[in-house]
Amino acid sequence: MKYYAVIDTNVIVSAVMAFNKSNEESSPYIILANVLAGRVIPLFSSEIIDEYKDVLSRKKFKFDVKLVNTLIEAIKKHGIDTKKADIDEILPDPKDVVFYQVTLEGQKSQNTYLVTGNLKHFPSKPFVVSPKQMIDIMLKDEADELFRNINRDIDLNNRSR
């Protein structure tokens, strides 16, 4: 199953920090790993990519330049460049508006999530989720699909008798 998501910069930063500390249990790390594996399809705009580059390149993080460039290229390669929807809501941080706009545009054609570590910066909507909530959604969907397949197999076995 594929998931479409706009990934807030704070999630990317936390994922890279977790990678540098070999913390594979970090929820942001798991989200980013799913992006790189093609299970989560990132939606982005040029503004989002520019913010990723700007923030990940800040000296205070001391992230490896090659890692940052490789990560951004992977997001662009595996993701979908998406235009921005018009919105009426006013968000607390103007820099977050583009993430919400791209999410709403994505919502027009597929179920799209906004994955953020700052839930309070966005309207309370079912598609605005934390990294942990996104992982829970993916795990629940997997379990549901497993049980649907089991039920289908039971039905097929009952019919063949």
PyMOL commands that place a pseudoatom at each C-alpha (Angstrom):
pseudoatom trace, name=CA, resn=MET, resi=1, chain=A, elem=C, hetatm=0, pos=[0.000, 0.000, 0.000]
pseudoatom trace, name=CA, resn=LYS, resi=2, chain=A, elem=C, hetatm=0, pos=[1.287, 3.459, -0.892]
pseudoatom trace, name=CA, resn=TYR, resi=3, chain=A, elem=C, hetatm=0, pos=[0.749, 6.593, 1.162]
pseudoatom trace, name=CA, resn=TYR, resi=4, chain=A, elem=C, hetatm=0, pos=[0.978, 10.182, -0.003]
pseudoatom trace, name=CA, resn=ALA, resi=5, chain=A, elem=C, hetatm=0, pos=[2.372, 12.713, 2.427]
pseudoatom trace, name=CA, resn=VAL, resi=6, chain=A, elem=C, hetatm=0, pos=[3.813, 16.169, 2.713]
pseudoatom trace, name=CA, resn=ILE, resi=7, chain=A, elem=C, hetatm=0, pos=[6.698, 15.872, 5.152]
pseudoatom trace, name=CA, resn=ASP, resi=8, chain=A, elem=C, hetatm=0, pos=[7.328, 18.912, 7.328]
pseudoatom trace, name=CA, resn=THR, resi=9, chain=A, elem=C, hetatm=0, pos=[10.947, 20.029, 7.565]
pseudoatom trace, name=CA, resn=ASN, resi=10, chain=A, elem=C, hetatm=0, pos=[11.111, 19.284, 11.295]
pseudoatom trace, name=CA, resn=VAL, resi=11, chain=A, elem=C, hetatm=0, pos=[10.430, 15.616, 10.536]
pseudoatom trace, name=CA, resn=ILE, resi=12, chain=A, elem=C, hetatm=0, pos=[13.245, 15.511, 7.972]
pseudoatom trace, name=CA, resn=VAL, resi=13, chain=A, elem=C, hetatm=0, pos=[15.653, 17.191, 10.424]
pseudoatom trace, name=CA, resn=SER, resi=14, chain=A, elem=C, hetatm=0, pos=[14.709, 14.758, 13.203]
pseudoatom trace, name=CA, resn=ALA, resi=15, chain=A, elem=C, hetatm=0, pos=[15.106, 11.814, 10.818]
pseudoatom trace, name=CA, resn=VAL, resi=16, chain=A, elem=C, hetatm=0, pos=[18.616, 12.884, 9.792]
pseudoatom trace, name=CA, resn=MET, resi=17, chain=A, elem=C, hetatm=0, pos=[19.555, 13.421, 13.437]
pseudoatom trace, name=CA, resn=ALA, resi=18, chain=A, elem=C, hetatm=0, pos=[18.278, 9.927, 14.241]
pseudoatom trace, name=CA, resn=PHE, resi=19, chain=A, elem=C, hetatm=0, pos=[20.229, 8.527, 11.280]
pseudoatom trace, name=CA, resn=ASN, resi=20, chain=A, elem=C, hetatm=0, pos=[23.411, 10.161, 12.540]
pseudoatom trace, name=CA, resn=LYS, resi=21, chain=A, elem=C, hetatm=0, pos=[22.820, 8.620, 15.978]
pseudoatom trace, name=CA, resn=SER, resi=22, chain=A, elem=C, hetatm=0, pos=[21.829, 5.213, 14.526]
pseudoatom trace, name=CA, resn=ASN, resi=23, chain=A, elem=C, hetatm=0, pos=[18.414, 5.565, 16.175]
pseudoatom trace, name=CA, resn=GLU, resi=24, chain=A, elem=C, hetatm=0, pos=[16.305, 3.424, 13.823]
pseudoatom trace, name=CA, resn=GLU, resi=25, chain=A, elem=C, hetatm=0, pos=[13.414, 3.389, 16.306]
pseudoatom trace, name=CA, resn=SER, resi=26, chain=A, elem=C, hetatm=0, pos=[12.759, 7.117, 15.894]
pseudoatom trace, name=CA, resn=SER, resi=27, chain=A, elem=C, hetatm=0, pos=[9.373, 7.779, 14.286]
pseudoatom trace, name=CA, resn=PRO, resi=28, chain=A, elem=C, hetatm=0, pos=[10.763, 10.468, 11.928]
pseudoatom trace, name=CA, resn=TYR, resi=29, chain=A, elem=C, hetatm=0, pos=[13.522, 8.033, 10.904]
pseudoatom trace, name=CA, resn=ILE, resi=30, chain=A, elem=C, hetatm=0, pos=[10.920, 5.354, 10.129]
pseudoatom trace, name=CA, resn=ILE, resi=31, chain=A, elem=C, hetatm=0, pos=[8.873, 7.820, 8.070]
pseudoatom trace, name=CA, resn=LEU, resi=32, chain=A, elem=C, hetatm=0, pos=[11.923, 8.866, 6.059]
pseudoatom trace, name=CA, resn=ALA, resi=33, chain=A, elem=C, hetatm=0, pos=[12.937, 5.225, 5.566]
pseudoatom trace, name=CA, resn=ASN, resi=34, chain=A, elem=C, hetatm=0, pos=[9.451, 4.578, 4.149]
pseudoatom trace, name=CA, resn=VAL, resi=35, chain=A, elem=C, hetatm=0, pos=[9.886, 7.552, 1.798]
pseudoatom trace, name=CA, resn=LEU, resi=36, chain=A, elem=C, hetatm=0, pos=[13.203, 6.167, 0.569]
pseudoatom trace, name=CA, resn=ALA, resi=37, chain=A, elem=C, hetatm=0, pos=[11.664, 2.693, 0.195]
pseudoatom trace, name=CA, resn=GLY, resi=38, chain=A, elem=C, hetatm=0, pos=[8.847, 4.110, -1.942]
pseudoatom trace, name=CA, resn=ARG, resi=39, chain=A, elem=C, hetatm=0, pos=[6.063, 3.248, 0.495]
pseudoatom trace, name=CA, resn=VAL, resi=40, chain=A, elem=C, hetatm=0, pos=[5.418, 6.897, 1.384]
pseudoatom trace, name=CA, resn=ILE, resi=41, chain=A, elem=C, hetatm=0, pos=[5.272, 9.147, -1.663]
pseudoatom trace, name=CA, resn=PRO, resi=42, chain=A, elem=C, hetatm=0, pos=[6.321, 12.666, -0.695]
pseudoatom trace, name=CA, resn=LEU, resi=43, chain=A, elem=C, hetatm=0, pos=[4.461, 15.575, -2.201]
pseudoatom trace, name=CA, resn=PHE, resi=44, chain=A, elem=C, hetatm=0, pos=[6.474, 18.766, -2.455]
pseudoatom trace, name=CA, resn=SER, resi=45, chain=A, elem=C, hetatm=0, pos=[6.798, 22.116, -4.172]
pseudoatom trace, name=CA, resn=SER, resi=46, chain=A, elem=C, hetatm=0, pos=[9.926, 24.044, -5.084]
pseudoatom trace, name=CA, resn=GLU, resi=47, chain=A, elem=C, hetatm=0, pos=[9.399, 26.134, -1.932]
pseudoatom trace, name=CA, resn=ILE, resi=48, chain=A, elem=C, hetatm=0, pos=[9.385, 23.018, 0.236]
pseudoatom trace, name=CA, resn=ILE, resi=49, chain=A, elem=C, hetatm=0, pos=[12.549, 21.698, -1.422]
pseudoatom trace, name=CA, resn=ASP, resi=50, chain=A, elem=C, hetatm=0, pos=[14.195, 25.098, -0.913]
pseudoatom trace, name=CA, resn=GLU, resi=51, chain=A, elem=C, hetatm=0, pos=[13.273, 25.019, 2.783]
pseudoatom trace, name=CA, resn=TYR, resi=52, chain=A, elem=C, hetatm=0, pos=[14.660, 21.501, 3.145]
pseudoatom trace, name=CA, resn=LYS, resi=53, chain=A, elem=C, hetatm=0, pos=[17.940, 22.658, 1.565]
pseudoatom trace, name=CA, resn=ASP, resi=54, chain=A, elem=C, hetatm=0, pos=[18.115, 25.793, 3.692]
pseudoatom trace, name=CA, resn=VAL, resi=55, chain=A, elem=C, hetatm=0, pos=[17.363, 24.142, 7.022]
pseudoatom trace, name=CA, resn=LEU, resi=56, chain=A, elem=C, hetatm=0, pos=[19.378, 20.964, 6.478]
pseudoatom trace, name=CA, resn=SER, resi=57, chain=A, elem=C, hetatm=0, pos=[22.381, 23.063, 5.427]
pseudoatom trace, name=CA, resn=ARG, resi=58, chain=A, elem=C, hetatm=0, pos=[22.445, 25.138, 8.607]
pseudoatom trace, name=CA, resn=LYS, resi=59, chain=A, elem=C, hetatm=0, pos=[25.822, 24.979, 10.290]
pseudoatom trace, name=CA, resn=LYS, resi=60, chain=A, elem=C, hetatm=0, pos=[24.285, 24.263, 13.699]
pseudoatom trace, name=CA, resn=PHE, resi=61, chain=A, elem=C, hetatm=0, pos=[23.198, 20.810, 12.521]
pseudoatom trace, name=CA, resn=LYS, resi=62, chain=A, elem=C, hetatm=0, pos=[26.578, 19.834, 11.056]
pseudoatom trace, name=CA, resn=PHE, resi=63, chain=A, elem=C, hetatm=0, pos=[24.889, 17.469, 8.593]
pseudoatom trace, name=CA, resn=ASP, resi=64, chain=A, elem=C, hetatm=0, pos=[27.069, 15.952, 5.903]
pseudoatom trace, name=CA, resn=VAL, resi=65, chain=A, elem=C, hetatm=0, pos=[26.557, 17.918, 2.667]
pseudoatom trace, name=CA, resn=LYS, resi=66, chain=A, elem=C, hetatm=0, pos=[26.554, 14.760, 0.526]
pseudoatom trace, name=CA, resn=LEU, resi=67, chain=A, elem=C, hetatm=0, pos=[23.923, 13.172, 2.769]
pseudoatom trace, name=CA, resn=VAL, resi=68, chain=A, elem=C, hetatm=0, pos=[21.721, 16.283, 2.534]
pseudoatom trace, name=CA, resn=ASN, resi=69, chain=A, elem=C, hetatm=0, pos=[22.036, 16.464, -1.254]
pseudoatom trace, name=CA, resn=THR, resi=70, chain=A, elem=C, hetatm=0, pos=[21.395, 12.739, -1.666]
pseudoatom trace, name=CA, resn=LEU, resi=71, chain=A, elem=C, hetatm=0, pos=[18.352, 12.939, 0.577]
pseudoatom trace, name=CA, resn=ILE, resi=72, chain=A, elem=C, hetatm=0, pos=[16.848, 15.897, -1.266]
pseudoatom trace, name=CA, resn=GLU, resi=73, chain=A, elem=C, hetatm=0, pos=[17.450, 14.242, -4.633]
pseudoatom trace, name=CA, resn=ALA, resi=74, chain=A, elem=C, hetatm=0, pos=[15.795, 11.046, -3.358]
pseudoatom trace, name=CA, resn=ILE, resi=75, chain=A, elem=C, hetatm=0, pos=[12.756, 12.997, -2.177]
pseudoatom trace, name=CA, resn=LYS, resi=76, chain=A, elem=C, hetatm=0, pos=[12.486, 14.650, -5.595]
pseudoatom trace, name=CA, resn=LYS, resi=77, chain=A, elem=C, hetatm=0, pos=[12.998, 11.331, -7.390]
pseudoatom trace, name=CA, resn=HIS, resi=78, chain=A, elem=C, hetatm=0, pos=[10.436, 9.377, -5.327]
pseudoatom trace, name=CA, resn=GLY, resi=79, chain=A, elem=C, hetatm=0, pos=[8.023, 12.264, -4.832]
pseudoatom trace, name=CA, resn=ILE, resi=80, chain=A, elem=C, hetatm=0, pos=[5.525, 14.314, -6.769]
pseudoatom trace, name=CA, resn=ASP, resi=81, chain=A, elem=C, hetatm=0, pos=[6.028, 17.999, -7.490]
pseudoatom trace, name=CA, resn=THR, resi=82, chain=A, elem=C, hetatm=0, pos=[2.639, 19.435, -6.534]
pseudoatom trace, name=CA, resn=LYS, resi=83, chain=A, elem=C, hetatm=0, pos=[1.108, 22.852, -6.940]
pseudoatom trace, name=CA, resn=LYS, resi=84, chain=A, elem=C, hetatm=0, pos=[-0.337, 24.750, -3.999]
pseudoatom trace, name=CA, resn=ALA, resi=85, chain=A, elem=C, hetatm=0, pos=[-4.043, 24.977, -3.212]
pseudoatom trace, name=CA, resn=ASP, resi=86, chain=A, elem=C, hetatm=0, pos=[-5.543, 28.282, -2.147]
pseudoatom trace, name=CA, resn=ILE, resi=87, chain=A, elem=C, hetatm=0, pos=[-6.443, 28.350, 1.532]
pseudoatom trace, name=CA, resn=ASP, resi=88, chain=A, elem=C, hetatm=0, pos=[-8.599, 30.511, 3.772]
pseudoatom trace, name=CA, resn=GLU, resi=89, chain=A, elem=C, hetatm=0, pos=[-7.019, 29.454, 7.073]
pseudoatom trace, name=CA, resn=ILE, resi=90, chain=A, elem=C, hetatm=0, pos=[-4.397, 31.569, 8.778]
pseudoatom trace, name=CA, resn=LEU, resi=91, chain=A, elem=C, hetatm=0, pos=[-1.537, 29.531, 10.221]
pseudoatom trace, name=CA, resn=PRO, resi=92, chain=A, elem=C, hetatm=0, pos=[0.617, 30.640, 13.174]
pseudoatom trace, name=CA, resn=ASP, resi=93, chain=A, elem=C, hetatm=0, pos=[3.845, 30.330, 11.177]
pseudoatom trace, name=CA, resn=PRO, resi=94, chain=A, elem=C, hetatm=0, pos=[3.774, 31.752, 7.632]
pseudoatom trace, name=CA, resn=LYS, resi=95, chain=A, elem=C, hetatm=0, pos=[6.555, 29.319, 6.622]
pseudoatom trace, name=CA, resn=ASP, resi=96, chain=A, elem=C, hetatm=0, pos=[4.156, 26.422, 7.273]
pseudoatom trace, name=CA, resn=VAL, resi=97, chain=A, elem=C, hetatm=0, pos=[1.531, 27.650, 4.803]
pseudoatom trace, name=CA, resn=VAL, resi=98, chain=A, elem=C, hetatm=0, pos=[3.150, 25.989, 1.777]
pseudoatom trace, name=CA, resn=PHE, resi=99, chain=A, elem=C, hetatm=0, pos=[3.121, 22.575, 3.496]
pseudoatom trace, name=CA, resn=TYR, resi=100, chain=A, elem=C, hetatm=0, pos=[-0.602, 22.913, 4.192]
pseudoatom trace, name=CA, resn=GLN, resi=101, chain=A, elem=C, hetatm=0, pos=[-1.314, 24.195, 0.668]
pseudoatom trace, name=CA, resn=VAL, resi=102, chain=A, elem=C, hetatm=0, pos=[0.466, 21.274, -0.981]
pseudoatom trace, name=CA, resn=THR, resi=103, chain=A, elem=C, hetatm=0, pos=[-1.335, 18.832, 1.322]
pseudoatom trace, name=CA, resn=LEU, resi=104, chain=A, elem=C, hetatm=0, pos=[-4.717, 20.288, 0.385]
pseudoatom trace, name=CA, resn=GLU, resi=105, chain=A, elem=C, hetatm=0, pos=[-3.831, 20.113, -3.306]
pseudoatom trace, name=CA, resn=GLY, resi=106, chain=A, elem=C, hetatm=0, pos=[-2.841, 16.472, -2.845]
pseudoatom trace, name=CA, resn=GLN, resi=107, chain=A, elem=C, hetatm=0, pos=[-6.142, 15.807, -1.087]
pseudoatom trace, name=CA, resn=LYS, resi=108, chain=A, elem=C, hetatm=0, pos=[-7.938, 16.669, -4.337]
pseudoatom trace, name=CA, resn=SER, resi=109, chain=A, elem=C, hetatm=0, pos=[-6.684, 13.516, -6.061]
pseudoatom trace, name=CA, resn=GLN, resi=110, chain=A, elem=C, hetatm=0, pos=[-5.612, 11.087, -3.318]
pseudoatom trace, name=CA, resn=ASN, resi=111, chain=A, elem=C, hetatm=0, pos=[-5.622, 10.628, 0.421]
pseudoatom trace, name=CA, resn=THR, resi=112, chain=A, elem=C, hetatm=0, pos=[-2.692, 12.853, 1.447]
pseudoatom trace, name=CA, resn=TYR, resi=113, chain=A, elem=C, hetatm=0, pos=[-1.279, 13.354, 4.929]
pseudoatom trace, name=CA, resn=LEU, resi=114, chain=A, elem=C, hetatm=0, pos=[0.711, 16.219, 6.389]
pseudoatom trace, name=CA, resn=VAL, resi=115, chain=A, elem=C, hetatm=0, pos=[3.324, 14.661, 8.667]
pseudoatom trace, name=CA, resn=THR, resi=116, chain=A, elem=C, hetatm=0, pos=[4.655, 17.143, 11.208]
pseudoatom trace, name=CA, resn=GLY, resi=117, chain=A, elem=C, hetatm=0, pos=[6.245, 17.319, 14.611]
pseudoatom trace, name=CA, resn=ASN, resi=118, chain=A, elem=C, hetatm=0, pos=[4.369, 20.587, 15.180]
pseudoatom trace, name=CA, resn=LEU, resi=119, chain=A, elem=C, hetatm=0, pos=[0.684, 19.642, 15.191]
pseudoatom trace, name=CA, resn=LYS, resi=120, chain=A, elem=C, hetatm=0, pos=[-0.214, 22.928, 16.885]
pseudoatom trace, name=CA, resn=HIS, resi=121, chain=A, elem=C, hetatm=0, pos=[1.050, 24.866, 13.851]
pseudoatom trace, name=CA, resn=PHE, resi=122, chain=A, elem=C, hetatm=0, pos=[-1.712, 23.444, 11.638]
pseudoatom trace, name=CA, resn=PRO, resi=123, chain=A, elem=C, hetatm=0, pos=[-5.511, 23.180, 11.741]
pseudoatom trace, name=CA, resn=SER, resi=124, chain=A, elem=C, hetatm=0, pos=[-6.751, 20.105, 13.581]
pseudoatom trace, name=CA, resn=LYS, resi=125, chain=A, elem=C, hetatm=0, pos=[-7.683, 17.820, 10.694]
pseudoatom trace, name=CA, resn=PRO, resi=126, chain=A, elem=C, hetatm=0, pos=[-7.598, 14.020, 10.437]
pseudoatom trace, name=CA, resn=PHE, resi=127, chain=A, elem=C, hetatm=0, pos=[-4.925, 14.222, 7.735]
pseudoatom trace, name=CA, resn=VAL, resi=128, chain=A, elem=C, hetatm=0, pos=[-2.542, 16.362, 9.834]
pseudoatom trace, name=CA, resn=VAL, resi=129, chain=A, elem=C, hetatm=0, pos=[-0.587, 13.767, 11.789]
pseudoatom trace, name=CA, resn=SER, resi=130, chain=A, elem=C, hetatm=0, pos=[2.572, 13.263, 13.798]
pseudoatom trace, name=CA, resn=PRO, resi=131, chain=A, elem=C, hetatm=0, pos=[5.191, 10.788, 12.562]
pseudoatom trace, name=CA, resn=LYS, resi=132, chain=A, elem=C, hetatm=0, pos=[4.001, 8.274, 15.185]
pseudoatom trace, name=CA, resn=GLN, resi=133, chain=A, elem=C, hetatm=0, pos=[0.386, 8.675, 14.071]
pseudoatom trace, name=CA, resn=MET, resi=134, chain=A, elem=C, hetatm=0, pos=[1.433, 8.106, 10.444]
pseudoatom trace, name=CA, resn=ILE, resi=135, chain=A, elem=C, hetatm=0, pos=[3.216, 4.898, 11.421]
pseudoatom trace, name=CA, resn=ASP, resi=136, chain=A, elem=C, hetatm=0, pos=[0.116, 3.765, 13.341]
pseudoatom trace, name=CA, resn=ILE, resi=137, chain=A, elem=C, hetatm=0, pos=[-2.049, 4.444, 10.261]
pseudoatom trace, name=CA, resn=MET, resi=138, chain=A, elem=C, hetatm=0, pos=[0.285, 2.369, 8.087]
pseudoatom trace, name=CA, resn=LEU, resi=139, chain=A, elem=C, hetatm=0, pos=[0.393, -0.503, 10.602]
pseudoatom trace, name=CA, resn=LYS, resi=140, chain=A, elem=C, hetatm=0, pos=[-3.390, -0.525, 11.014]
pseudoatom trace, name=CA, resn=ASP, resi=141, chain=A, elem=C, hetatm=0, pos=[-3.895, -0.594, 7.244]
pseudoatom trace, name=CA, resn=GLU, resi=142, chain=A, elem=C, hetatm=0, pos=[-1.454, -3.516, 6.984]
pseudoatom trace, name=CA, resn=ALA, resi=143, chain=A, elem=C, hetatm=0, pos=[-3.306, -5.434, 9.693]
pseudoatom trace, name=CA, resn=ASP, resi=144, chain=A, elem=C, hetatm=0, pos=[-6.678, -4.693, 8.074]
pseudoatom trace, name=CA, resn=GLU, resi=145, chain=A, elem=C, hetatm=0, pos=[-5.390, -5.928, 4.718]
pseudoatom trace, name=CA, resn=LEU, resi=146, chain=A, elem=C, hetatm=0, pos=[-4.027, -9.120, 6.303]
pseudoatom trace, name=CA, resn=PHE, resi=147, chain=A, elem=C, hetatm=0, pos=[-7.378, -9.888, 7.908]
pseudoatom trace, name=CA, resn=ARG, resi=148, chain=A, elem=C, hetatm=0, pos=[-9.251, -9.117, 4.670]
pseudoatom trace, name=CA, resn=ASN, resi=149, chain=A, elem=C, hetatm=0, pos=[-7.004, -11.612, 2.885]
pseudoatom trace, name=CA, resn=ILE, resi=150, chain=A, elem=C, hetatm=0, pos=[-7.563, -14.222, 5.589]
pseudoatom trace, name=CA, resn=ASN, resi=151, chain=A, elem=C, hetatm=0, pos=[-11.339, -13.737, 5.368]
pseudoatom trace, name=CA, resn=ARG, resi=152, chain=A, elem=C, hetatm=0, pos=[-11.181, -13.963, 1.573]
pseudoatom trace, name=CA, resn=ASP, resi=153, chain=A, elem=C, hetatm=0, pos=[-9.211, -17.212, 1.808]
pseudoatom trace, name=CA, resn=ILE, resi=154, chain=A, elem=C, hetatm=0, pos=[-11.739, -18.630, 4.291]
pseudoatom trace, name=CA, resn=ASP, resi=155, chain=A, elem=C, hetatm=0, pos=[-14.608, -17.654, 1.962]
pseudoatom trace, name=CA, resn=LEU, resi=156, chain=A, elem=C, hetatm=0, pos=[-12.863, -19.297, -1.010]
pseudoatom trace, name=CA, resn=ASN, resi=157, chain=A, elem=C, hetatm=0, pos=[-12.246, -22.465, 0.987]
pseudoatom trace, name=CA, resn=ASN, resi=158, chain=A, elem=C, hetatm=0, pos=[-15.889, -22.586, 2.141]
pseudoatom trace, name=CA, resn=ARG, resi=159, chain=A, elem=C, hetatm=0, pos=[-17.148, -22.155, -1.435]
pseudoatom trace, name=CA, resn=SER, resi=160, chain=A, elem=C, hetatm=0, pos=[-14.959, -24.921, -2.787]
pseudoatom trace, name=CA, resn=ARG, resi=161, chain=A, elem=C, hetatm=0, pos=[-16.430, -27.497, -0.358]
for i in range(1, 161): cmd.bond("trace and resi %d" % i, "trace and resi %d" % (i + 1))
show_as sticks, trace
zoom trace
